[in-house]
Amino acid sequence: MGEAKRRKAALGEKYGQEARMVPWLPVTKSQGEQFVKWTTRGAWIGIGFLAVWWLTIRLIGPALGWWELS
C-alpha cells in the first residue's frame, strides 16, 4: 500500500488518469485502441461488400443479360 501512496504523491493530479498516446493530442490509449478496432471492422465489411459486388457483376450479371463479357 505504501507504493501506491508514493505513486499518488509523485503523480499528483494525474494519478488515475489514462495516459495519452501523444502528449499534444487529446486521445487516450483506450480511445486509440477503439479506433483501430472499429476501422479494422469497417475495412473487413468493405472487403466483404466488394467481394459480393464483384460476384454479382462477374457471375450473376451476365447470366441475367446485364453485362456482356467479351
PDB file of N, CA, C, O and CB in Angstrom:
ATOM      1  N   MET A   1       0.835  -1.189   0.000  1.00  0.00           N
ATOM      2  CA  MET A   1       0.000   0.000   0.000  1.00  0.00           C
ATOM      3  C   MET A   1       0.876   1.247   0.000  1.00  0.00           C
ATOM      4  O   MET A   1       0.454   2.285  -0.509  1.00  0.00           O
ATOM      5  CB  MET A   1      -0.948   0.001   1.214  1.00  0.00           C
ATOM      6  N   GLY A   2       2.065   1.177   0.547  1.00  0.00           N
ATOM      7  CA  GLY A   2       2.937   2.337   0.596  1.00  0.00           C
ATOM      8  C   GLY A   2       3.359   2.797  -0.794  1.00  0.00           C
ATOM      9  O   GLY A   2       3.485   3.995  -1.046  1.00  0.00           O
ATOM     10  N   GLU A   3       3.579   1.838  -1.699  1.00  0.00           N
ATOM     11  CA  GLU A   3       3.987   2.188  -3.063  1.00  0.00           C
ATOM     12  C   GLU A   3       2.896   2.976  -3.783  1.00  0.00           C
ATOM     13  O   GLU A   3       3.193   3.928  -4.505  1.00  0.00           O
ATOM     14  CB  GLU A   3       4.328   0.922  -3.859  1.00  0.00           C
ATOM     15  N   ALA A   4       1.653   2.591  -3.594  1.00  0.00           N
ATOM     16  CA  ALA A   4       0.544   3.304  -4.226  1.00  0.00           C
ATOM     17  C   ALA A   4       0.472   4.746  -3.718  1.00  0.00           C
ATOM     18  O   ALA A   4       0.210   5.673  -4.485  1.00  0.00           O
ATOM     19  CB  ALA A   4      -0.788   2.574  -3.958  1.00  0.00           C
ATOM     20  N   LYS A   5       0.702   4.918  -2.441  1.00  0.00           N
ATOM     21  CA  LYS A   5       0.670   6.282  -1.887  1.00  0.00           C
ATOM     22  C   LYS A   5       1.819   7.114  -2.425  1.00  0.00           C
ATOM     23  O   LYS A   5       1.638   8.295  -2.720  1.00  0.00           O
ATOM     24  CB  LYS A   5       0.726   6.246  -0.354  1.00  0.00           C
ATOM     25  N   ARG A   6       3.007   6.516  -2.559  1.00  0.00           N
ATOM     26  CA  ARG A   6       4.136   7.255  -3.124  1.00  0.00           C
ATOM     27  C   ARG A   6       3.877   7.624  -4.584  1.00  0.00           C
ATOM     28  O   ARG A   6       4.197   8.728  -5.024  1.00  0.00           O
ATOM     29  CB  ARG A   6       5.425   6.428  -3.010  1.00  0.00           C
ATOM     30  N   ARG A   7       3.293   6.684  -5.324  1.00  0.00           N
ATOM     31  CA  ARG A   7       2.983   6.950  -6.732  1.00  0.00           C
ATOM     32  C   ARG A   7       1.950   8.077  -6.843  1.00  0.00           C
ATOM     33  O   ARG A   7       2.059   8.953  -7.701  1.00  0.00           O
ATOM     34  CB  ARG A   7       2.458   5.664  -7.430  1.00  0.00           C
ATOM     35  N   LYS A   8       0.957   8.037  -5.970  1.00  0.00           N
ATOM     36  CA  LYS A   8      -0.081   9.075  -5.981  1.00  0.00           C
ATOM     37  C   LYS A   8       0.521  10.431  -5.639  1.00  0.00           C
ATOM     38  O   LYS A   8       0.159  11.443  -6.238  1.00  0.00           O
ATOM     39  CB  LYS A   8      -1.212   8.728  -4.987  1.00  0.00           C
ATOM     40  N   ALA A   9       1.424  10.454  -4.693  1.00  0.00           N
ATOM     41  CA  ALA A   9       2.070  11.713  -4.312  1.00  0.00           C
ATOM     42  C   ALA A   9       2.968  12.220  -5.447  1.00  0.00           C
ATOM     43  O   ALA A   9       3.042  13.425  -5.685  1.00  0.00           O
ATOM     44  CB  ALA A   9       2.897  11.527  -3.013  1.00  0.00           C
ATOM     45  N   ALA A  10       3.645  11.309  -6.141  1.00  0.00           N
ATOM     46  CA  ALA A  10       4.542  11.718  -7.221  1.00  0.00           C
ATOM     47  C   ALA A  10       3.767  12.230  -8.435  1.00  0.00           C
ATOM     48  O   ALA A  10       4.164  13.216  -9.056  1.00  0.00           O
ATOM     49  CB  ALA A  10       5.438  10.550  -7.629  1.00  0.00           C
ATOM     50  N   LEU A  11       2.662  11.560  -8.774  1.00  0.00           N
ATOM     51  CA  LEU A  11       1.891  11.962  -9.954  1.00  0.00           C
ATOM     52  C   LEU A  11       0.966  13.136  -9.672  1.00  0.00           C
ATOM     53  O   LEU A  11       0.650  13.913 -10.573  1.00  0.00           O
ATOM     54  CB  LEU A  11       1.079  10.794 -10.466  1.00  0.00           C
ATOM     55  N   GLY A  12       0.543  13.264  -8.451  1.00  0.00           N
ATOM     56  CA  GLY A  12      -0.319  14.379  -8.074  1.00  0.00           C
ATOM     57  C   GLY A  12      -1.664  14.318  -8.779  1.00  0.00           C
ATOM     58  O   GLY A  12      -2.413  13.355  -8.615  1.00  0.00           O
ATOM     59  N   GLU A  13      -1.970  15.335  -9.557  1.00  0.00           N
ATOM     60  CA  GLU A  13      -3.264  15.471 -10.201  1.00  0.00           C
ATOM     61  C   GLU A  13      -3.489  14.437 -11.304  1.00  0.00           C
ATOM     62  O   GLU A  13      -4.633  14.115 -11.626  1.00  0.00           O
ATOM     63  CB  GLU A  13      -3.403  16.855 -10.767  1.00  0.00           C
ATOM     64  N   LYS A  14      -2.426  13.925 -11.873  1.00  0.00           N
ATOM     65  CA  LYS A  14      -2.544  12.979 -12.986  1.00  0.00           C
ATOM     66  C   LYS A  14      -2.752  11.539 -12.523  1.00  0.00           C
ATOM     67  O   LYS A  14      -2.890  10.646 -13.359  1.00  0.00           O
ATOM     68  CB  LYS A  14      -1.309  13.054 -13.854  1.00  0.00           C
ATOM     69  N   TYR A  15      -2.777  11.295 -11.232  1.00  0.00           N
ATOM     70  CA  TYR A  15      -2.945   9.941 -10.710  1.00  0.00           C
ATOM     71  C   TYR A  15      -4.328   9.397 -11.074  1.00  0.00           C
ATOM     72  O   TYR A  15      -5.341  10.051 -10.827  1.00  0.00           O
ATOM     73  CB  TYR A  15      -2.746   9.923  -9.180  1.00  0.00           C
ATOM     74  N   GLY A  16      -4.366   8.210 -11.657  1.00  0.00           N
ATOM     75  CA  GLY A  16      -5.636   7.573 -12.008  1.00  0.00           C
ATOM     76  C   GLY A  16      -6.156   7.948 -13.383  1.00  0.00           C
ATOM     77  O   GLY A  16      -7.141   7.367 -13.839  1.00  0.00           O
ATOM     78  N   GLN A  17      -5.529   8.897 -14.056  1.00  0.00           N
ATOM     79  CA  GLN A  17      -5.967   9.279 -15.392  1.00  0.00           C
ATOM     80  C   GLN A  17      -5.256   8.419 -16.423  1.00  0.00           C
ATOM     81  O   GLN A  17      -4.130   7.968 -16.213  1.00  0.00           O
ATOM     82  CB  GLN A  17      -5.700  10.777 -15.655  1.00  0.00           C
ATOM     83  N   GLU A  18      -5.940   8.200 -17.544  1.00  0.00           N
ATOM     84  CA  GLU A  18      -5.331   7.408 -18.612  1.00  0.00           C
ATOM     85  C   GLU A  18      -4.217   8.193 -19.288  1.00  0.00           C
ATOM     86  O   GLU A  18      -4.266   9.418 -19.400  1.00  0.00           O
ATOM     87  CB  GLU A  18      -6.387   6.986 -19.646  1.00  0.00           C
ATOM     88  N   ALA A  19      -3.225   7.456 -19.727  1.00  0.00           N
ATOM     89  CA  ALA A  19      -2.114   8.088 -20.442  1.00  0.00           C
ATOM     90  C   ALA A  19      -2.550   8.427 -21.869  1.00  0.00           C
ATOM     91  O   ALA A  19      -3.353   7.716 -22.473  1.00  0.00           O
ATOM     92  CB  ALA A  19      -0.862   7.159 -20.456  1.00  0.00           C
ATOM     93  N   ARG A  20      -2.006   9.521 -22.388  1.00  0.00           N
ATOM     94  CA  ARG A  20      -2.304   9.906 -23.764  1.00  0.00           C
ATOM     95  C   ARG A  20      -1.336   9.217 -24.707  1.00  0.00           C
ATOM     96  O   ARG A  20      -0.214   8.878 -24.330  1.00  0.00           O
ATOM     97  CB  ARG A  20      -2.234  11.437 -23.937  1.00  0.00           C
ATOM     98  N   MET A  21      -1.784   9.015 -25.941  1.00  0.00           N
ATOM     99  CA  MET A  21      -0.918   8.389 -26.939  1.00  0.00           C
ATOM    100  C   MET A  21       0.240   9.321 -27.272  1.00  0.00           C
ATOM    101  O   MET A  21       1.401   8.914 -27.290  1.00  0.00           O
ATOM    102  CB  MET A  21      -1.715   8.035 -28.219  1.00  0.00           C
ATOM    103  N   VAL A  22      -0.098  10.576 -27.535  1.00  0.00           N
ATOM    104  CA  VAL A  22       0.881  11.612 -27.833  1.00  0.00           C
ATOM    105  C   VAL A  22       0.559  12.770 -26.897  1.00  0.00           C
ATOM    106  O   VAL A  22      -0.610  13.135 -26.773  1.00  0.00           O
ATOM    107  CB  VAL A  22       0.845  12.051 -29.364  1.00  0.00           C
ATOM    108  N   PRO A  23       1.542  13.358 -26.240  1.00  0.00           N
ATOM    109  CA  PRO A  23       1.247  14.392 -25.240  1.00  0.00           C
ATOM    110  C   PRO A  23       0.422  15.572 -25.762  1.00  0.00           C
ATOM    111  O   PRO A  23      -0.374  16.134 -25.009  1.00  0.00           O
ATOM    112  CB  PRO A  23       2.527  14.912 -24.683  1.00  0.00           C
ATOM    113  N   TRP A  24       0.591  15.961 -27.022  1.00  0.00           N
ATOM    114  CA  TRP A  24      -0.117  17.129 -27.539  1.00  0.00           C
ATOM    115  C   TRP A  24      -1.451  16.778 -28.182  1.00  0.00           C
ATOM    116  O   TRP A  24      -2.177  17.678 -28.605  1.00  0.00           O
ATOM    117  CB  TRP A  24       0.746  17.845 -28.540  1.00  0.00           C
ATOM    118  N   LEU A  25      -1.797  15.492 -28.267  1.00  0.00           N
ATOM    119  CA  LEU A  25      -3.050  15.054 -28.883  1.00  0.00           C
ATOM    120  C   LEU A  25      -3.984  14.536 -27.790  1.00  0.00           C
ATOM    121  O   LEU A  25      -3.609  13.632 -27.044  1.00  0.00           O
ATOM    122  CB  LEU A  25      -2.791  13.951 -29.963  1.00  0.00           C
ATOM    123  N   PRO A  26      -5.192  15.091 -27.681  1.00  0.00           N
ATOM    124  CA  PRO A  26      -6.085  14.681 -26.586  1.00  0.00           C
ATOM    125  C   PRO A  26      -6.799  13.360 -26.853  1.00  0.00           C
ATOM    126  O   PRO A  26      -8.028  13.299 -26.813  1.00  0.00           O
ATOM    127  CB  PRO A  26      -7.113  15.757 -26.336  1.00  0.00           C
ATOM    128  N   VAL A  27      -6.031  12.299 -27.125  1.00  0.00           N
ATOM    129  CA  VAL A  27      -6.587  10.965 -27.365  1.00  0.00           C
ATOM    130  C   VAL A  27      -5.888   9.996 -26.419  1.00  0.00           C
ATOM    131  O   VAL A  27      -4.661   9.904 -26.398  1.00  0.00           O
ATOM    132  CB  VAL A  27      -6.411  10.522 -28.871  1.00  0.00           C
ATOM    133  N   THR A  28      -6.690   9.275 -25.637  1.00  0.00           N
ATOM    134  CA  THR A  28      -6.105   8.313 -24.712  1.00  0.00           C
ATOM    135  C   THR A  28      -5.796   7.007 -25.438  1.00  0.00           C
ATOM    136  O   THR A  28      -6.226   6.790 -26.571  1.00  0.00           O
ATOM    137  CB  THR A  28      -7.051   8.059 -23.523  1.00  0.00           C
ATOM    138  N   LYS A  29      -5.054   6.157 -24.773  1.00  0.00           N
ATOM    139  CA  LYS A  29      -4.672   4.880 -25.377  1.00  0.00           C
ATOM    140  C   LYS A  29      -5.888   4.002 -25.641  1.00  0.00           C
ATOM    141  O   LYS A  29      -5.956   3.346 -26.680  1.00  0.00           O
ATOM    142  CB  LYS A  29      -3.684   4.142 -24.477  1.00  0.00           C
ATOM    143  N   SER A  30      -6.841   3.978 -24.729  1.00  0.00           N
ATOM    144  CA  SER A  30      -8.029   3.140 -24.948  1.00  0.00           C
ATOM    145  C   SER A  30      -8.864   3.670 -26.113  1.00  0.00           C
ATOM    146  O   SER A  30      -9.457   2.886 -26.854  1.00  0.00           O
ATOM    147  CB  SER A  30      -8.889   3.078 -23.668  1.00  0.00           C
ATOM    148  N   GLN A  31      -8.917   4.997 -26.283  1.00  0.00           N
ATOM    149  CA  GLN A  31      -9.633   5.565 -27.430  1.00  0.00           C
ATOM    150  C   GLN A  31      -8.923   5.195 -28.734  1.00  0.00           C
ATOM    151  O   GLN A  31      -9.580   4.927 -29.739  1.00  0.00           O
ATOM    152  CB  GLN A  31      -9.746   7.106 -27.296  1.00  0.00           C
ATOM    153  N   GLY A  32      -7.608   5.179 -28.726  1.00  0.00           N
ATOM    154  CA  GLY A  32      -6.847   4.770 -29.900  1.00  0.00           C
ATOM    155  C   GLY A  32      -7.090   3.313 -30.241  1.00  0.00           C
ATOM    156  O   GLY A  32      -7.215   2.957 -31.413  1.00  0.00           O
ATOM    157  N   GLU A  33      -7.158   2.473 -29.225  1.00  0.00           N
ATOM    158  CA  GLU A  33      -7.427   1.051 -29.450  1.00  0.00           C
ATOM    159  C   GLU A  33      -8.828   0.844 -30.008  1.00  0.00           C
ATOM    160  O   GLU A  33      -9.026   0.004 -30.886  1.00  0.00           O
ATOM    161  CB  GLU A  33      -7.258   0.259 -28.148  1.00  0.00           C
ATOM    162  N   GLN A  34      -9.801   1.600 -29.507  1.00  0.00           N
ATOM    163  CA  GLN A  34     -11.165   1.511 -30.032  1.00  0.00           C
ATOM    164  C   GLN A  34     -11.213   1.949 -31.489  1.00  0.00           C
ATOM    165  O   GLN A  34     -11.901   1.326 -32.298  1.00  0.00           O
ATOM    166  CB  GLN A  34     -12.123   2.368 -29.192  1.00  0.00           C
ATOM    167  N   PHE A  35     -10.495   3.006 -31.832  1.00  0.00           N
ATOM    168  CA  PHE A  35     -10.453   3.491 -33.210  1.00  0.00           C
ATOM    169  C   PHE A  35      -9.901   2.418 -34.135  1.00  0.00           C
ATOM    170  O   PHE A  35     -10.444   2.190 -35.216  1.00  0.00           O
ATOM    171  CB  PHE A  35      -9.607   4.767 -33.311  1.00  0.00           C
ATOM    172  N   VAL A  36      -8.837   1.765 -33.725  1.00  0.00           N
ATOM    173  CA  VAL A  36      -8.241   0.705 -34.545  1.00  0.00           C
ATOM    174  C   VAL A  36      -9.224  -0.452 -34.696  1.00  0.00           C
ATOM    175  O   VAL A  36      -9.354  -1.018 -35.782  1.00  0.00           O
ATOM    176  CB  VAL A  36      -6.913   0.206 -33.919  1.00  0.00           C
ATOM    177  N   LYS A  37      -9.914  -0.805 -33.613  1.00  0.00           N
ATOM    178  CA  LYS A  37     -10.875  -1.908 -33.659  1.00  0.00           C
ATOM    179  C   LYS A  37     -12.008  -1.601 -34.639  1.00  0.00           C
ATOM    180  O   LYS A  37     -12.368  -2.453 -35.452  1.00  0.00           O
ATOM    181  CB  LYS A  37     -11.446  -2.183 -32.255  1.00  0.00           C
ATOM    182  N   TRP A  38     -12.568  -0.403 -34.572  1.00  0.00           N
ATOM    183  CA  TRP A  38     -13.683  -0.026 -35.454  1.00  0.00           C
ATOM    184  C   TRP A  38     -13.252   0.100 -36.902  1.00  0.00           C
ATOM    185  O   TRP A  38     -13.982  -0.324 -37.797  1.00  0.00           O
ATOM    186  CB  TRP A  38     -14.297   1.282 -34.997  1.00  0.00           C
ATOM    187  N   THR A  39     -12.071   0.678 -37.156  1.00  0.00           N
ATOM    188  CA  THR A  39     -11.633   0.823 -38.540  1.00  0.00           C
ATOM    189  C   THR A  39     -11.282  -0.527 -39.150  1.00  0.00           C
ATOM    190  O   THR A  39     -11.491  -0.739 -40.344  1.00  0.00           O
ATOM    191  CB  THR A  39     -10.433   1.763 -38.622  1.00  0.00           C
ATOM    192  N   THR A  40     -10.750  -1.446 -38.339  1.00  0.00           N
ATOM    193  CA  THR A  40     -10.467  -2.787 -38.843  1.00  0.00           C
ATOM    194  C   THR A  40     -11.760  -3.503 -39.203  1.00  0.00           C
ATOM    195  O   THR A  40     -11.853  -4.141 -40.251  1.00  0.00           O
ATOM    196  CB  THR A  40      -9.679  -3.600 -37.807  1.00  0.00           C
ATOM    197  N   ARG A  41     -12.740  -3.395 -38.343  1.00  0.00           N
ATOM    198  CA  ARG A  41     -14.045  -3.999 -38.620  1.00  0.00           C
ATOM    199  C   ARG A  41     -14.659  -3.386 -39.880  1.00  0.00           C
ATOM    200  O   ARG A  41     -15.200  -4.107 -40.717  1.00  0.00           O
ATOM    201  CB  ARG A  41     -14.996  -3.814 -37.413  1.00  0.00           C
ATOM    202  N   GLY A  42     -14.579  -2.074 -40.019  1.00  0.00           N
ATOM    203  CA  GLY A  42     -15.121  -1.408 -41.206  1.00  0.00           C
ATOM    204  C   GLY A  42     -14.414  -1.830 -42.478  1.00  0.00           C
ATOM    205  O   GLY A  42     -15.046  -1.984 -43.524  1.00  0.00           O
ATOM    206  N   ALA A  43     -13.101  -2.019 -42.392  1.00  0.00           N
ATOM    207  CA  ALA A  43     -12.345  -2.469 -43.562  1.00  0.00           C
ATOM    208  C   ALA A  43     -12.789  -3.862 -43.989  1.00  0.00           C
ATOM    209  O   ALA A  43     -12.954  -4.111 -45.183  1.00  0.00           O
ATOM    210  CB  ALA A  43     -10.837  -2.462 -43.266  1.00  0.00           C
ATOM    211  N   TRP A  44     -12.986  -4.773 -43.044  1.00  0.00           N
ATOM    212  CA  TRP A  44     -13.426  -6.124 -43.398  1.00  0.00           C
ATOM    213  C   TRP A  44     -14.834  -6.115 -43.974  1.00  0.00           C
ATOM    214  O   TRP A  44     -15.133  -6.883 -44.889  1.00  0.00           O
ATOM    215  CB  TRP A  44     -13.369  -7.040 -42.176  1.00  0.00           C
ATOM    216  N   ILE A  45     -15.695  -5.264 -43.454  1.00  0.00           N
ATOM    217  CA  ILE A  45     -17.049  -5.143 -44.012  1.00  0.00           C
ATOM    218  C   ILE A  45     -16.964  -4.630 -45.446  1.00  0.00           C
ATOM    219  O   ILE A  45     -17.674  -5.118 -46.325  1.00  0.00           O
ATOM    220  CB  ILE A  45     -17.929  -4.194 -43.143  1.00  0.00           C
ATOM    221  N   GLY A  46     -16.099  -3.649 -45.682  1.00  0.00           N
ATOM    222  CA  GLY A  46     -15.907  -3.131 -47.035  1.00  0.00           C
ATOM    223  C   GLY A  46     -15.370  -4.188 -47.985  1.00  0.00           C
ATOM    224  O   GLY A  46     -15.794  -4.259 -49.139  1.00  0.00           O
ATOM    225  N   ILE A  47     -14.447  -5.006 -47.514  1.00  0.00           N
ATOM    226  CA  ILE A  47     -13.909  -6.092 -48.346  1.00  0.00           C
ATOM    227  C   ILE A  47     -15.017  -7.090 -48.676  1.00  0.00           C
ATOM    228  O   ILE A  47     -15.093  -7.586 -49.800  1.00  0.00           O
ATOM    229  CB  ILE A  47     -12.731  -6.809 -47.626  1.00  0.00           C
ATOM    230  N   GLY A  48     -15.866  -7.381 -47.708  1.00  0.00           N
ATOM    231  CA  GLY A  48     -16.990  -8.299 -47.950  1.00  0.00           C
ATOM    232  C   GLY A  48     -17.958  -7.750 -48.983  1.00  0.00           C
ATOM    233  O   GLY A  48     -18.399  -8.480 -49.871  1.00  0.00           O
ATOM    234  N   PHE A  49     -18.294  -6.457 -48.874  1.00  0.00           N
ATOM    235  CA  PHE A  49     -19.184  -5.837 -49.862  1.00  0.00           C
ATOM    236  C   PHE A  49     -18.546  -5.839 -51.246  1.00  0.00           C
ATOM    237  O   PHE A  49     -19.230  -6.064 -52.244  1.00  0.00           O
ATOM    238  CB  PHE A  49     -19.534  -4.398 -49.446  1.00  0.00           C
ATOM    239  N   LEU A  50     -17.249  -5.591 -51.311  1.00  0.00           N
ATOM    240  CA  LEU A  50     -16.552  -5.606 -52.593  1.00  0.00           C
ATOM    241  C   LEU A  50     -16.601  -6.998 -53.226  1.00  0.00           C
ATOM    242  O   LEU A  50     -16.793  -7.124 -54.435  1.00  0.00           O
ATOM    243  CB  LEU A  50     -15.096  -5.156 -52.412  1.00  0.00           C
ATOM    244  N   ALA A  51     -16.429  -8.027 -52.422  1.00  0.00           N
ATOM    245  CA  ALA A  51     -16.489  -9.397 -52.942  1.00  0.00           C
ATOM    246  C   ALA A  51     -17.882  -9.727 -53.461  1.00  0.00           C
ATOM    247  O   ALA A  51     -18.019 -10.333 -54.524  1.00  0.00           O
ATOM    248  CB  ALA A  51     -16.083 -10.400 -51.856  1.00  0.00           C
ATOM    249  N   VAL A  52     -18.912  -9.336 -52.725  1.00  0.00           N
ATOM    250  CA  VAL A  52     -20.290  -9.578 -53.167  1.00  0.00           C
ATOM    251  C   VAL A  52     -20.573  -8.805 -54.456  1.00  0.00           C
ATOM    252  O   VAL A  52     -21.184  -9.337 -55.382  1.00  0.00           O
ATOM    253  CB  VAL A  52     -21.301  -9.171 -52.060  1.00  0.00           C
ATOM    254  N   TRP A  53     -20.131  -7.563 -54.511  1.00  0.00           N
ATOM    255  CA  TRP A  53     -20.321  -6.743 -55.710  1.00  0.00           C
ATOM    256  C   TRP A  53     -19.623  -7.373 -56.910  1.00  0.00           C
ATOM    257  O   TRP A  53     -20.200  -7.432 -57.996  1.00  0.00           O
ATOM    258  CB  TRP A  53     -19.792  -5.315 -55.477  1.00  0.00           C
ATOM    259  N   TRP A  54     -18.393  -7.845 -56.731  1.00  0.00           N
ATOM    260  CA  TRP A  54     -17.636  -8.455 -57.813  1.00  0.00           C
ATOM    261  C   TRP A  54     -18.332  -9.724 -58.306  1.00  0.00           C
ATOM    262  O   TRP A  54     -18.450  -9.944 -59.512  1.00  0.00           O
ATOM    263  CB  TRP A  54     -16.204  -8.773 -57.355  1.00  0.00           C
ATOM    264  N   LEU A  55     -18.797 -10.563 -57.362  1.00  0.00           N
ATOM    265  CA  LEU A  55     -19.504 -11.784 -57.759  1.00  0.00           C
ATOM    266  C   LEU A  55     -20.785 -11.466 -58.515  1.00  0.00           C
ATOM    267  O   LEU A  55     -21.140 -12.159 -59.468  1.00  0.00           O
ATOM    268  CB  LEU A  55     -19.825 -12.635 -56.533  1.00  0.00           C
ATOM    269  N   THR A  56     -21.482 -10.409 -58.085  1.00  0.00           N
ATOM    270  CA  THR A  56     -22.717 -10.021 -58.769  1.00  0.00           C
ATOM    271  C   THR A  56     -22.431  -9.617 -60.205  1.00  0.00           C
ATOM    272  O   THR A  56     -23.112 -10.071 -61.124  1.00  0.00           O
ATOM    273  CB  THR A  56     -23.409  -8.872 -58.026  1.00  0.00           C
ATOM    274  N   ILE A  57     -21.443  -8.779 -60.406  1.00  0.00           N
ATOM    275  CA  ILE A  57     -21.124  -8.302 -61.752  1.00  0.00           C
ATOM    276  C   ILE A  57     -20.530  -9.421 -62.599  1.00  0.00           C
ATOM    277  O   ILE A  57     -20.867  -9.551 -63.776  1.00  0.00           O
ATOM    278  CB  ILE A  57     -20.151  -7.117 -61.686  1.00  0.00           C
ATOM    279  N   ARG A  58     -19.659 -10.223 -62.019  1.00  0.00           N
ATOM    280  CA  ARG A  58     -18.923 -11.236 -62.786  1.00  0.00           C
ATOM    281  C   ARG A  58     -19.769 -12.456 -63.112  1.00  0.00           C
ATOM    282  O   ARG A  58     -19.662 -12.990 -64.217  1.00  0.00           O
ATOM    283  CB  ARG A  58     -17.695 -11.670 -62.022  1.00  0.00           C
ATOM    284  N   LEU A  59     -20.605 -12.915 -62.187  1.00  0.00           N
ATOM    285  CA  LEU A  59     -21.334 -14.162 -62.382  1.00  0.00           C
ATOM    286  C   LEU A  59     -22.830 -13.975 -62.627  1.00  0.00           C
ATOM    287  O   LEU A  59     -23.375 -14.528 -63.582  1.00  0.00           O
ATOM    288  CB  LEU A  59     -21.138 -15.037 -61.194  1.00  0.00           C
ATOM    289  N   ILE A  60     -23.479 -13.220 -61.795  1.00  0.00           N
ATOM    290  CA  ILE A  60     -24.937 -13.094 -61.884  1.00  0.00           C
ATOM    291  C   ILE A  60     -25.340 -12.137 -63.005  1.00  0.00           C
ATOM    292  O   ILE A  60     -26.301 -12.395 -63.730  1.00  0.00           O
ATOM    293  CB  ILE A  60     -25.515 -12.609 -60.545  1.00  0.00           C
ATOM    294  N   GLY A  61     -24.612 -11.042 -63.146  1.00  0.00           N
ATOM    295  CA  GLY A  61     -24.951 -10.052 -64.170  1.00  0.00           C
ATOM    296  C   GLY A  61     -25.005 -10.614 -65.573  1.00  0.00           C
ATOM    297  O   GLY A  61     -26.020 -10.425 -66.244  1.00  0.00           O
ATOM    298  N   PRO A  62     -23.977 -11.295 -66.064  1.00  0.00           N
ATOM    299  CA  PRO A  62     -24.034 -11.859 -67.413  1.00  0.00           C
ATOM    300  C   PRO A  62     -25.138 -12.910 -67.572  1.00  0.00           C
ATOM    301  O   PRO A  62     -25.715 -13.037 -68.652  1.00  0.00           O
ATOM    302  CB  PRO A  62     -22.696 -12.474 -67.767  1.00  0.00           C
ATOM    303  N   ALA A  63     -25.433 -13.654 -66.520  1.00  0.00           N
ATOM    304  CA  ALA A  63     -26.485 -14.662 -66.593  1.00  0.00           C
ATOM    305  C   ALA A  63     -27.841 -14.005 -66.811  1.00  0.00           C
ATOM    306  O   ALA A  63     -28.720 -14.582 -67.451  1.00  0.00           O
ATOM    307  CB  ALA A  63     -26.506 -15.514 -65.319  1.00  0.00           C
ATOM    308  N   LEU A  64     -28.007 -12.806 -66.281  1.00  0.00           N
ATOM    309  CA  LEU A  64     -29.266 -12.080 -66.450  1.00  0.00           C
ATOM    310  C   LEU A  64     -29.239 -11.156 -67.663  1.00  0.00           C
ATOM    311  O   LEU A  64     -30.232 -10.490 -67.956  1.00  0.00           O
ATOM    312  CB  LEU A  64     -29.573 -11.275 -65.201  1.00  0.00           C
ATOM    313  N   GLY A  65     -28.117 -11.110 -68.368  1.00  0.00           N
ATOM    314  CA  GLY A  65     -28.008 -10.272 -69.545  1.00  0.00           C
ATOM    315  C   GLY A  65     -27.722  -8.804 -69.240  1.00  0.00           C
ATOM    316  O   GLY A  65     -27.921  -7.940 -70.094  1.00  0.00           O
ATOM    317  N   TRP A  66     -27.255  -8.522 -68.025  1.00  0.00           N
ATOM    318  CA  TRP A  66     -26.961  -7.133 -67.680  1.00  0.00           C
ATOM    319  C   TRP A  66     -25.711  -6.631 -68.357  1.00  0.00           C
ATOM    320  O   TRP A  66     -25.681  -5.513 -68.872  1.00  0.00           O
ATOM    321  CB  TRP A  66     -26.821  -6.984 -66.192  1.00  0.00           C
ATOM    322  N   TRP A  67     -24.667  -7.461 -68.357  1.00  0.00           N
ATOM    323  CA  TRP A  67     -23.404  -7.061 -68.955  1.00  0.00           C
ATOM    324  C   TRP A  67     -22.931  -8.178 -69.874  1.00  0.00           C
ATOM    325  O   TRP A  67     -23.092  -9.361 -69.576  1.00  0.00           O
ATOM    326  CB  TRP A  67     -22.339  -6.740 -67.867  1.00  0.00           C
ATOM    327  N   GLU A  68     -22.362  -7.788 -70.962  1.00  0.00           N
ATOM    328  CA  GLU A  68     -21.801  -8.771 -71.882  1.00  0.00           C
ATOM    329  C   GLU A  68     -20.309  -8.900 -71.625  1.00  0.00           C
ATOM    330  O   GLU A  68     -19.603  -7.893 -71.558  1.00  0.00           O
ATOM    331  CB  GLU A  68     -22.072  -8.377 -73.356  1.00  0.00           C
ATOM    332  N   LEU A  69     -19.830 -10.107 -71.484  1.00  0.00           N
ATOM    333  CA  LEU A  69     -18.391 -10.324 -71.326  1.00  0.00           C
ATOM    334  C   LEU A  69     -17.813 -10.688 -72.677  1.00  0.00           C
ATOM    335  O   LEU A  69     -18.381 -11.507 -73.400  1.00  0.00           O
ATOM    336  CB  LEU A  69     -18.090 -11.437 -70.274  1.00  0.00           C
ATOM    337  N   SER A  70     -16.702 -10.092 -73.017  1.00  0.00           N
ATOM    338  CA  SER A  70     -16.080 -10.371 -74.316  1.00  0.00           C
ATOM    339  C   SER A  70     -15.260 -11.624 -74.270  1.00  0.00           C
ATOM    340  O   SER A  70     -14.664 -12.010 -75.276  1.00  0.00           O
ATOM    341  CB  SER A  70     -15.213  -9.215 -74.758  1.00  0.00           C
TER     342      SER A  70
END
